[in-house]
Amino acid sequence: MTDRRVDPGQTPALGSLDQLDLGGPARRVPPASPAQPHARAARRPRRWPWVLLALAVIGGALAVALGQWRDQIGRRLVPESAINREIEAAQQALARGDLTRADGRGAREQFQAVLARDPDHPAARAGMNAVRDAAVAQARAALAAGDTETAAQRLSLARTMAAPAADLSLLELELQRLQSTGADIADLLGRAREAQAAGQIEQVPNGALALYSDVLRRQPDNALALEGRREILAGLLRDAEAALARGEHDAALALVARVVEADPSHLGLPALQARLGEVQQQRQRQREAILAAATADLRAGRLDAAAAGYRQLQASEPDAVEARQGLQDAAAALAARARREAADFDFEAAEASLALARTWAPESADVEAAAIRIAEARAARDALPPPSEADPDRLRALLERARAAMRRGDLIDPPGEAAWDFLRQAAAIEPGSADLRDAQAEYDRRARACFEDELAGNRLSAAQACLDARAARQRGGDALATDRRRLADRWLAFADERLGANELALARRALQSAQAVDPGHPGLGAMSERLARAGG
């Protein structure tokens, strides 16, 4: 075989596989010459990466073996089924809300027991977090219910379990506020019990009912306040039943209203309210009957009976508008009668009518106007010279003055200077005088003409004065009654017009005038009801 030497300047190479002599005798590699040290070093393999890899593999195997050994030891010491039972028991306690218990059966204590055996147990760690969150939630619910003791305990538990400060700070402030309020509640309850024992029930603000109500405004579910109020309200309802049995309907109503104000849903209210409703309906029917009878008496001119009915209604209802207005109307009609009596110089009857009218309506403008008219008539009568018998000159002078007053239109007013006054004096001198009869006939004609003219011109007040002048001579009769009905019709039409314009005061005055002229007019009731509904 040819001996091939390697050129020191060339890089060693493996060469081709077909050049390898695998079957020949072993060849001895000649020792390297000193000039070839780098070539031998290049052929030496690098073994340290393989050593590191082998060490890593051995270490991992040991770790797995140790972990398995530890798990086997743990399973031998605490079986897996026992831990599961402990976790399940802790979760059940958590679901019941038993977060912590001194006997160790609370959720926190049982989760901690598992963690003591297996610090990395995931279910136990999650359970501890759930216990902490539940403690915060229970504290919040207790504060909402006003249970400061439970709230304080749950906040303490949440704090020991490292709950976030942001969750605890506001709850702790609310706890402090409620604890401060609780001291006030205790004071109020103590005072309420003392007042109740002393019989001070409804006094405000220091009566028992007011104090219990104050507590319930702050703590609606306070059991002591609810019970105290219930006892007081039950007593008030018993008093109301006793008042109703005695016929004291208004007192019973006031007591029931007090109970309704304090507790509208009180169980004792419905039955008593039903009984009061029946009594109220009966009283309403009686009221309507009294009012209808009084109104009928007023229309028929039965003033005394009308006033008695209105006063009966006023005695049971001091603020009854119908009673007050009815007495005003009766007083106005009586004042009109007093004016007529004064025109006849019947001052005794006029003063009696005026005094009675004042008892019915002391502040009536109609009554005051009648008083002025009576005083004027009295003064005019006193100023007249005493009548003399068979004095033709005096008779002629009086008749002339009467005719002059008729020409001026002063038929009945002013007192002492009216035609009616002069005719009365003339009649006292010579009642059968032909000249007197002629003057009286002229007076009647002028009074009728005055009425027709003023009525045609819709000057109702003037027409009423003319009608009063006729009434001074005609004490009755169909003709006078017919004209009274005509004038009352006009007054009611005027009242309807003013009511439509919402001028309620004028409508009321027109209605009063119609009542004074014709108390029995059938349209008075309807107009009165319309005015009452309109607030007039």
Buried (B, 14 or more C-beta within 10 A) or exposed (E): EEEEEEEEEEEEEEEEEEEEEEEEEEEEEEEEEEEEEEBEEEEEEEEEEEEEEEEEEEEEEEEEEEEEEEEEEBEEEBEEEEBEEBBEBBBEBBEEEBBBEEEEEBBBBBBBBBBEBBEEBEBBBEBBEBBBBBBBBBBBEBBEEBBBEBBBBBBEBBBEBEBEEEBBEEBBEBBEEBEEBBEEBEEBBEBBBEBBEEEBBEEEEEBBBBBBBBBBEBBEEBEBBBEBBBEBBEBBBEBBBEBBEEEBBEBBBEBBEBBBEBBEEBEBBEEBBEBBEEBEEEBEEEBEEBBEBBBBBBBEBBBEBBBBBBBBBBEBBEEBEBBBBBBBBBBBBBBBBBBBBBBBBBBEBBBBBBEBBBEBBEEBEBBBBBBEBBEBBBEBBEEBEEBEEEBEEBBEBBBBBBBEBBEEBBBBBEBBBBBBBBBBBBBBBBEEBEBBEEBBEBBBEBBBEBBBEBBEEEBBEBBBBBBBBBBBBBEEEEEBEEBBBBBBBBBBBBBBEBBEEEBBEBBBBBBBBBBBBBBBBEBBBEBBEBBEEEEB
